[in-house]
Amino acid sequence: MKYKVLALSVVAVALYSCSSKSSIPTAEVPKEKVLSPELAEGKSLYENSCARCHQLYNAKDFSAEQWKPIVQRMQKKARLDDAQGLKIYNYLTMN
């Protein structure tokens, strides 16, 4: 009788260890976006120039049309040229 219970236990453990682990939740690793050199420069300009004076907005807070006057107005205050402002705008509206 002891051997039957022991054998049944061994079989149960073996089956359990071989079962799929799909029910165990796994943490998804977010994929980091690869930015072109121009977009990377726009991100750097946005984070370094704009954060000097205020908290940064999420790029998705505004549409591309809404970002245009915001970037134009703020580039003057940050003393950025048009090329730098365009890089920031392209970074903010890349999606």
C-alpha positions in Angstrom: 0.0 0.0 0.0 2.8 2.4 0.9 4.5 1.7 -2.5 1.3 2.5 -4.4 0.9 5.8 -2.6 4.6 6.6 -3.1 4.4 5.6 -6.8 1.2 7.7 -7.3 2.9 10.7 -5.7 6.0 10.3 -7.9 3.8 10.1 -11.0 1.7 13.2 -9.9 4.9 15.2 -9.3 6.3 14.2 -12.7 3.1 15.1 -14.5 2.9 18.4 -12.7 6.5 19.3 -13.5 6.0 18.5 -17.2 2.7 20.5 -17.5 2.7 23.8 -19.4 3.5 26.9 -17.4 1.2 29.2 -19.4 -0.9 30.0 -16.4 2.0 31.6 -14.6 1.9 35.3 -15.4 5.1 36.7 -16.8 6.2 40.3 -16.8 6.4 41.7 -20.3 9.6 43.6 -21.1 8.7 46.8 -22.9 10.4 47.1 -26.2 12.5 50.2 -26.5 11.9 52.2 -29.6 15.0 52.8 -31.8 15.2 56.4 -32.7 16.9 57.8 -35.8 19.7 60.3 -35.1 17.5 63.2 -35.8 14.7 62.0 -33.5 17.2 61.2 -30.8 18.5 64.8 -31.1 15.0 66.1 -30.9 14.4 64.0 -27.8 17.6 65.3 -26.2 16.7 68.9 -27.1 13.2 68.4 -25.7 14.3 66.9 -22.4 17.2 69.3 -21.9 15.8 72.6 -23.2 12.2 72.4 -22.2 12.7 70.8 -18.8 14.8 73.8 -17.6 11.6 75.9 -17.1 8.7 73.5 -16.7 7.7 69.9 -16.4 7.7 68.0 -19.6 4.4 67.0 -21.3 3.8 63.5 -22.6 4.0 63.6 -26.4 0.6 62.0 -26.7 -1.1 64.8 -24.7 -1.4 66.9 -27.8 -2.0 66.2 -31.5 0.5 67.1 -34.2 -1.6 70.2 -35.0 -1.7 71.3 -31.3 2.1 70.8 -30.9 2.9 73.1 -33.8 2.1 76.4 -32.1 3.3 75.2 -28.7 6.7 74.3 -30.1 6.9 77.6 -32.1 6.1 79.6 -29.0 8.4 77.8 -26.7 11.4 77.6 -29.1 11.5 81.4 -28.9 11.6 81.4 -25.1 14.2 78.6 -25.1 16.3 80.5 -27.7 16.3 77.6 -30.1 16.6 78.0 -33.9 14.1 76.7 -36.4 16.0 73.5 -37.1 16.1 72.7 -33.4 12.4 73.5 -33.1 11.6 71.2 -36.0 13.6 68.4 -34.5 11.6 68.7 -31.3 8.4 68.9 -33.2 9.3 65.8 -35.2 10.2 63.9 -32.0 6.9 64.8 -30.3 4.8 63.9 -33.3 6.6 60.7 -34.5 3.6 58.5 -33.6 
